[in-house]
């Protein structure tokens, strides 16, 4: 009986010792890493800033970043021209499609290089999807290495759509080189990205009036973006 009492006493002491060690460990752990007072309050997620430009694929499959000002967008635009009129702002490399109520759809474009700009009023006399390209004699005389004819398709310099202007050699057309938008690069034609020219193509018709402003008309850009 005495031995049984001693055994029970030892077991009780061991249990108390283990409990003390556990309490000490818990206390040390809590001091090292205190629990938050309000664990159910979640920090708001951090949102990434939107990119300042849009990207357009080039004919080589690479992505070209488009400055924000050259993106297709609705802007405030004061004009007396009727809705549906196309106005080419040559100095600022914009094409405006008048929408009425003081607004227009604005597209970034590429225009003629030095010595190849022109101005005047024309009408769209023909529209074509993935047009073939036959360089005019004037262009071949300057660049005899050009092909005499090129079938329509992704490699064609006229791009996805073309709108022919009157009886001139000039066109509003697409391009597979979006990096040239906003520059003075062509032989007088007016180029848009393939995406933008397809959008414009769907909004205009044969007979649409096209006004091309002269290069010397360096007025400030009249199109303010609609917020």
Secondary structure, DSSP 8 states (H G I E B T S, - for coil): -HHHHHHHHHHHHHHHHHHHHHHHHHHHHHHHS---TTTT-----------SSEEEE-TTS-EEEE-GGGS-EEEE---SS-TT-EEEETTTTEEEEEEETTEEEEEE-BEE-TT----EEEEEEEEEES--B---HHHHHH-TTS-S-B-SSTTSTTTTEEEEETTSS-EEE--S-GGGTTSEEESS-EE--HHHHHHHHHH--TT-EEEE--TT-------EE--
